[in-house]
Amino acid sequence: LLSVKTDSFQGVVITAGTDVGTLYGVFHFLRLLQTHQPLDNLEIRQTPRIQRRMLNHWDNIKGSIEQGFAGRSLWRWEDLPDTLDPRYTDYARANASLGINATVLNNVNADPRILSDEYIRKWAALADVFRPYNIKVYISANFAAPMKNKGIGSLDTADPLDPGVRQWWKQRIEAIYAQAPDFGGFLVKADAEGQPGPRQFGRQFNDGANMLAEALAPHGGVVIWRAFNKDVNNEPDPAERNFQAYAPLDGKFAANVFVQPKNGPIDFQPLEPFHPLFGRMPHTPLLLELQITQEYLGKSVHHVYLAPLWKDVLYSDTCARGDGSIVAQVIDGSLYDRKVSGIAGVANTGSDRNWCSHHFAQANWYAFGRLAWDHTLSAEQIAEEWLRMTFSNAPEFVSVAKGIMMDSWPAAVNYQTPLGLNVVCSGNHYDPSPKTRNGRQYWYADKDTIGLDRTTSGSGAVEQYHSSVANLFNNIDTCPERFLLWFHRVSWQRRLSTGRTLWEELVWRYYDGVRCVENMNRRWAALKRFVDAERFEQITQVRQRHLEHARFWRDTCVSYFQSVNELPMPDFIATEFGEATPPTVTP
Ligand code: GCW
């Protein structure tokens, strides 16, 4: 984008080396207009830092969405390919405005029918709609599809080294490219949570991935193989599993295979240390999986702005090639001078009229796209852009609303999983359930202590990190307190940096998290004059539910932990937080 002024012309020139570059340039120009930026001295040149900027939809063929909280799937499979909902175009345009250039249409818990001729025709029609917006379609493949697809050859094995199986995939892939010539490739969840995989047939992950990769390679397709394999080994610590399964396979994957770990080693918790695989698989392109949909972060009820969480992961130092080898450099390829790169976000879109249910949840879709394009953007800047384009450019509105957004994630960590706790939730991943989760899998509380000892004198899990990182986490004095109970088993009486004991600090954080939500809501109430009545009312209502649920988390957790350690409630509850009585909820 270049502002030009001559005697006969004044304007902005938008140009690029490719057509799609021009499209992105125009969207950027619109963003400048909508956010009221000056246009007279533009000299903006951009290239995306990450090549594959993908949404992963966990949409099922029957129309439901796994961990989706914004209505039914956008894809109307029964009407495709003949009827094309205009929302498909809106979806593509919205994504293109952020630079998102890839979408996996179906759930990683994949229905094999998606690979049938009938369904290929359906999703090839979606690919046709998305193509002008530079969005490539990918599909989640069920690894046992050769055994499950009646009518397209039903084999009695899916062993990746079996010639018949290899042939089956080759033919399916040819059928796909005949309909969708720019098909991106397969995303695969293998040997995890009941999904089939090569291990079932006595083979390794790389055997499975490479078999698919070989069939896709002549067409330019790739395999994205998820490093999420709960069922694979008997390792009781879920934080260790995926590293153990994948680190030994580094260098054994074909050139067109990506391995896709989640941001942390367990599962999209409110806060996790970065996944130890980042920086420990130098010969394999790793594609980072983030979760935009708020599976563990209050679903569509809690307002949690996720850009700070993602920035936190992207800017974690793996130390893989000396200090300053951040996760973002592993992902964008710069750390290893790699030519290929990718990032994925599990989508939070659905057929709700506003796409994402909670009005503020849309900021997370937006932020994912912006960070995938340029991870150096700050969470504040992205929030500000989104607020200005979504609600108002009024400076008083923007600064207050941005403050609310920026406070929301730290608050959620505090009222759900402070100090390195994780998986405190019940099976619905929404409500608290500390009583059923107390154990040696996630954390363990008894009368005197709490936390898991993952240090070198405990399970040794910390050694999955590069030694500089491992040393930091291993030492209780240098381990960041927000990860304390993740790596250490700690006495309730230990004094922390705040001067409070561990028990006091835990209580403090639960109360402080809720107080922060109260504060967010008060600030929101003052913004009424900037927002239309309909959205203001909807947001105000859902904020009230958010607050009540945050209190439920606090009261359930604090009273449960107190029932375990039998310590008195700290005095500051009355003095600092104005609660005369301790919580009475029975966990
Ligand atoms: O966290 C779990 C979710 C599952 C999901 C799985 C995965 C798609 O509860 O719903 O399945 O992770 O990431 O594969």
Boltz pocket constraint, residues with backbone or C-beta under 6 A from the ligand:
constraints:
  - pocket:
      binder: B
      contacts: [[A, 58], [A, 66], [A, 67], [A, 108], [A, 109], [A, 189], [A, 228], [A, 267]]
      max_distance: 6.0
